[in-house]
Amino acid sequence: MPSSAALAEFMCSHIPITPSVRVVEIGAGTGRLTQALLKNGLSAQNLCIIELDPAMYNFLCQNFPHVTIIQGNACHLSQLLPESWFGAVDCIVSGIPMVNLSFENQSQIIQACLGTLSPQGKILQFTYGPLSPLPSRKLGLSQKRLGHVLMNFPPATVWQYTKAVSPSGGRKISRIKDLKQQSLKQFQRLKKHPFNNNF
Ligand SMILES: C[S@@+](CC[C@H](N)C(=O)[O-])C[C@H]1O[C@@H](n2cnc3c(N)ncnc32)[C@H](O)[C@@H]1O
């Protein structure tokens, strides 16, 4: 079922579209989101589409002749995208029905996406269920529910995912540094007093 204009507009409203912003759309289907992205000012040269289905791919090529459209599986994103896009993608919008995929498949797609996103980059995904369509924690993602769009069949919820940053990451590093320093001191004392293990 093609996404509604309302769902496409809602997703676009969460992408700060500037002349330099780069967007990748995975699983574009009939191109409803593509159309909205272009209508909202995204330059065709800053949009790249990955579509698995050959018939959908041909349909998209006919309807969006100025956009780069690649037929392939999003789990091979890093091999499919132009090299200059690596680490420079601001947003990945996904129409892929993630809930229907195995964890392994989800993980392949998400790791490929994280590899191409810029440090502040994000993934937008819609789903028809009430819960996150991706197991964020297991996939190393932070999730945010952006909202619910009733004017879609079926009504859809939009989620935003970014690379998770461990809150204890900084503390862990300083703990490792402390332990390294302690071991070094012990080693130096041991060198000075090789027969005294009493410290
Ligand atoms: C639900 S449809 C997208 C709906 C789209 N928003 C629209 O309005 O038409 C999902 C699309 O994802 C594509 N797809 C599914 N798995 C994919 C994958 N691993 N890589 C790329 N495209 C995929 C399907 O071929 C299909 O065209």
The ligand as a Gaussian input file, in Angstrom:
#p B3LYP/6-31G(d) Opt

LIG

0 1
 C        6.069000      -0.761000       2.125000
 S        6.907000      -0.519000       0.596000
 C        7.353000       1.191000       0.653000
 C        6.196000       2.075000       0.646000
 C        6.534000       3.417000       0.078000
 N        6.681000       4.407000       1.145000
 C        5.436000       3.831000      -0.886000
 O        4.760000       4.804000      -0.619000
 O        5.285000       3.156000      -1.882000
 C        8.450000      -1.316000       0.960000
 C        9.451000      -1.279000      -0.185000
 O       10.713000      -1.719000       0.357000
 C       11.352000      -2.510000      -0.619000
 N       12.334000      -3.337000       0.113000
 C       12.076000      -4.362000       0.977000
 N       13.210000      -4.853000       1.484000
 C       14.229000      -4.126000       0.949000
 C       15.645000      -4.145000       1.101000
 N       16.238000      -5.028000       1.893000
 N       16.381000      -3.244000       0.408000
 C       15.776000      -2.328000      -0.405000
 N       14.439000      -2.261000      -0.591000
 C       13.664000      -3.148000       0.070000
 C       10.221000      -3.284000      -1.276000
 O       10.601000      -3.762000      -2.539000
 C        9.126000      -2.228000      -1.335000
 O        9.163000      -1.527000      -2.550000

